[in-house]
Amino acid sequence: MAAHNDDIEKGGIHAITPQQALGQNNGVLPASYGQAVRPSRIGNPGALGLFSFASTTFMLSLYNLQTRGITHPNVVVGMAIFCGGLAQLLAGMWEFPRGNVFGGTAFTSYGAFWMSYATILIPSSGIVSAFTDPKELSSGLGIYLVAWTMVTFFLLIATLRKNVGFIALFACLTITFALLAAGELAASVNSTKAGGALGVITAFIAYYVGLSELLSAEDMVVVNLPIGVFPKRVD
């Protein structure tokens, strides 16, 4: 983690005022000003989003591993609605006014994922009970997980010039979704368990990156956790 106070997602980009921009360009605003990062008094919600994601992922992954004989993941419903869902959704909404499109997109997307997953597990939603054939339900869940595998892969591409921590996080998460999708589509318990094992690893990576962000926001930090930030390229 860099010692300066810039957020790791923004790579140290500094916003300028319209007056500064006009002074530098003979009274004409640059075309990119509409997309410039705006100054904001909102604190960095990254740690909140990452911890919420990590905790919910950790729980569900242990259930996918059938830890202590658990075969029903329904205990995760409350966690998925409020922690992985609502808290991440709020983190995403706070990232957008800070000018962090990647963080806003990622947190909002996975917040919506956890809320949608919880809805599937709630009996009163009628989603699971609508399927009389277990194979049809597994196929439906498999396609659902394939969709999130693709979304996660697209986000992985966006992390390739950010930092090593994000690359490791989204690479592991992409593979986790792929394994869980394969477990549903092929009715493979081993694939589901493998997805659970990798999900636990993904959760701990998210905890690490989240703690790194939390510590970097402190004025008198005890320790800095490096996440391999790439130097900004200057053209």
LUMLUMDO-508693 format. One record per residue: residue in three letters; x, y, z of N, C-alpha, C in turn. Coordinates in steps of 0.05 Angstrom, whole numbers, plus 5000, padded with zeros to 4 digits. Example, Ala and Ser with C-alpha at 12.3 -4.5 7.8 and 13.67 -1.06 7.14 Angstrom:
Ala526448865156524649105156526449345156
Ser525749555142527349795143525850015157
This chain:
Met501749765000500050005000501850255000
Ala501250434982502850684981502350845006
Ala504351005014504251145039502451395036
His501951485012500251725009497351655014
Asn495651865015492851825023490951774999
Asp492051764975490251714952489151434953
Asp486751394945485451134945486850954924
Ile487150704930488650524913487150484887
Glu484450504887482950464862483350684843
Lys484050934853484151164835486951214824
Gly488951074835491651104825492751384828
Gly491751534848492951794854491952014835
Ile489651984823488652194805487552424823
His488252674815487352904829485353064813
Ala483153154826481153314812482053604811
Ile481053754791481554034789478854174787
Thr478854424794476354584793475954684765
Pro473554774758473054884731474855134727
Gln475255294748476855534745479755464738
Gln480855254751483555164745483755064717
Ala481654914709481754804682481655024661
Leu479955224666479755454647482355604645
Gly483755634667486255774667488455624652
Gln488255364651490355204638489755164608
Asn487355224600486655164572485455404558
Asn486455644565485555894551482455924552
Gly481355864575478455914579476655694568
Val477755464559476155254549476455004566
Leu474254894576474354654592475254414575
Pro476954244585477754004569475453814567
Ala475453664545473253474540472953264562
Ser475253204575475152994595474153084622
Tyr473553354625472853454651470353324662
Gly468453254644466053124653466452854666
Gln468752724660469352464671471452484693
Ala472252724701474352754720473452664748
Val475352574765474652504792474052754808
Arg471752754821470952994836471852974865
Pro472653194877473253194906470753114922
Ser471052974943468752874959469552864988
Arg467552925005467952905034467052635044
Ile466252455026465352185034467852015041
Gly467951895064470151715071470251475052
Asn472551345052472951115034471250875044
Pro469250795029467550565038468750295030
Gly471150295019472350045009472549825030
Ala473449895054473749695075471049575083
Leu468949745085466249645091465349445070
Gly465649515044464749335023466349075023
Leu468949095026470648855025470148665049
Phe469948785073469348615097466648485095
Ser464648625084461948515082462048285062
Phe463348335039463648115019465047875030
Ala467347935044469047715054467547545074
Ser466147665093464747515114462547345103
Thr460947445085458747295073459947065056
Thr461947125040463246915024464446695041
Phe465746775063466946585081464846385092
Met462546495101460446325112459446125091
Leu458646235068457446065047459445855037
Ser462045935035464045745026464445515045
Leu464245565071464445345090462045165088
Tyr459645275082457345105077457644945052
Asn458845055031459244905006461244675011
Leu463044715030464944505038463644295055
Gln461144335063459644165081461044135108
Thr462144365118463444365143461644285166
Arg462544105183460943995205458343875196
Gly458243765172455943625162453743805152
Ile454244065149452244255140451744225110
Thr449344175102448644135073446644345064
His445444495082443544705075444644975082
Pro444845155062446145415066444345635076
Asn441945565086439945775091440645965114
Val442545885132443346065153444646315142
Val445646305117447046525105445046745095
Val442446685095440446865084440547135097
Gly440447155123440547405137443147555131
Met445347415131447947535125447947635096
Ala446847485078446847565050445047805045
Ile442947835059441148065056442448325067
Phe443348315091444148555105447148615103
Cys448848415105451748465105452848455076
Gly452748225064453648195037451948355017
Gly449448395024447548535006447448825011
Leu446048915032445549195037448049355042
Ala449849245058452349395065454049435040
Gln454249235023455749264998454449454979
Leu451749434977450249614960450749914968
Leu450649964994451250235004454050314997
Ala455950135001458750194995459050274965
Gly457650124948457750194920456550464914
Met454350524926453050784922454851014932
Trp456350964953458251174963460751204945
Glu461450984931463751004914463251174889
Phe460851174878460351324854460751624857
Pro459751754878460252044881463152104887
Arg464751904895467551944899469151924872
Gly467651854851468951834825470251564820
Asn469651364837470851104833468850914820
Val468950914793466950754778467350454783
Phe469850364784470350084788469249994815
Gly469950134836469050064863465950074865
Gly464750274853461850304853460550074838
Thr461650004815460549784799460849514814
Ala463249464824463749204837462049164863
Phe462049364881460549334906457549324901
Thr456549494883453649484877452849224864
Ser454549124846453948874833453748634852
Tyr455848614869455848384888453848424910
Gly453248674918451048714936448448604925
Ala447948664899445548564886445648254883
Phe448048144878448347854877447447724903
Trp448447824926447747704951444847724957
Met443647954951440747984955439147794938
Ser440047764913438547574895438947294904
Tyr441347224914441746944923440146894948
Ala439947084966438347054990435347014983
Thr434447164963431747144954431046854944
Ile432946734930432646464920432146274944
Leu433646314965433546134988431146175007
Ile429946405005427646465022425146305012
Pro424146125028421845955019419446105009
Ser418846335022416446485013416746614986
Ser419246624975419646734948418446544927
Gly418246294934417046094915418846014892
Ile421346114893423146054870423945764870
Val424845654892425745374893423345194890
Ser421145254904418745084903417445074875
Ala418145264858417045264831418145034814
Phe420444924822421644704807420944434820
Thr419644264804418943994813421143794807
Asp422843864787425043694779427643804790
Pro429043664808431543764820433643824798
Lys433643674776435643724755435043994742
Glu432544064739431844314727432744544745
Leu432344514771433244714790436344744789
Ser437744524788440644534786441544674761
Ser440144624739440844754713440445054715
Gly438145134728437545414731439645554749
Leu440445424771442545534788445245544774
Gly445745344758448245334743448545574723
Ile446345624709446345854690446646114706
Tyr445346134728445546374746448446414754
Leu449846204761452646224769454546274745
Val453846174722455346234698455346534692
Ala452946654695452646944690454547094709
Trp454747014734456447164753459347094749
Thr459946864737462646804729463547004708
Met461847064689462547244667462847534678
Val461047614695461247884707463847914722
Thr464547714738467047724754469447724736
Phe469447574714471647574695472047854682
Phe469847984676469948254664471248454684
Leu470448424710471648594730474648524734
Leu475348274731478148184733479848334712
Ile478748354688480248494667480748784675
Ala478748904688479149184697481149224719
Thr481849004733483749024755486648994747
Leu487148924722489848834713491949054716
Arg491249304717493149514722492649664748
Lys491249534767490749664792492749574813
Asn492449334823494349234843494148934844
Val496148804856496248514857494048404874
Gly493348544896491248454913488548424899
Phe487748624883485248604869485348384847
Ile487648354834487948144814487547874826
Ala488947824849488647564862485747524871
Leu484447734882481747704892479747634870
Phe479847774847477947724826478647474810
Ala481147404809481947154795480846914811
Cys481246914837480246704854477146694853
Leu475946924854472946934854471846834827
Thr473146894805472246794779472346494778
Ile474446374788474746084788472745964808
Thr472246094830470346004850467545984837
Phe466646194824464046184810463945964789
Ala466145934774466245734753465945454765
Leu467245404787467145134800464345084811
Leu463145284823460445254834458445214811
Ala458845354789457045314766457345034755
Ala459744934753460244664744459044464763
Gly459144514789457944334809454944304805
Glu453644534798450744514793450044384766
Leu451444464745450844364719451544074715
Ala453743984728454643704725453843534749
Ala452343654768451543514793454043384806
Ser456143544808458643454820459043574847
Val458943404867459343494895462343584898
Asn464143444885466943514887467543794876
Ser466243864854466544134842465544344861
Thr463244294874462044484893463944514917
Lys465044294927466944304949469444454942
Ala470344414917472744554908472144854907
Gly469744924897468945204897468845314925
Gly467945154944467845244972470545294983
Ala472445114977475245154987476445404975
Leu476145444949477245684937475745934946
Gly473245904953471746124964472746224991
Val473646035007474946105033477446265028
Ile479046175009481546325002480846604992
Thr478746624975477846874965477047064987
Ala475646955007474747115029477047235045
Phe479147075049481447175064483047385048
Ile483147355022484347555006482847815008
Ala480147805008478448035011478848165038
Tyr479047995059479648105086482248255086
Tyr484248145073486948275073486848545059
Val485648545035485448795020483849005035
Gly481648915047479949095063481449215086
Leu482949045101484549145123486649335114
Ser487849285090489849465079488549745074
Glu486149745063484750005058484050135084
Leu483249985104482450105130484850235143
Leu487050095143489550195156490550445141
Ser490350445115491450665099489850925104
Ala487450905115485851145120486551265147
Glu488151125163488851225190491251415189
Asp491151625205493351815206495751695221
Met495251545242497451415257497151115255
Val497751015232497350735226499450565240
Val498650335251500450155265502250015245
Val501049925223502649775202501249815176
Asn502849815154501749825127501849555115
Leu499649465103499549215089499849255059
Pro502049165047502449215018500549045002
Ile499549154980497749004962498849014933
Gly501349104930502549104904501349304884
Val501149554892500149764874502049814851
Phe500949814827502649864804503150164801
Pro505650234794506150524791504550634768
Lys503650884772502051014751503751074727
Arg502751004703504251054679503951344670
Val506151474665506151744656506851764627
Asp504951844610505451864581506952124574
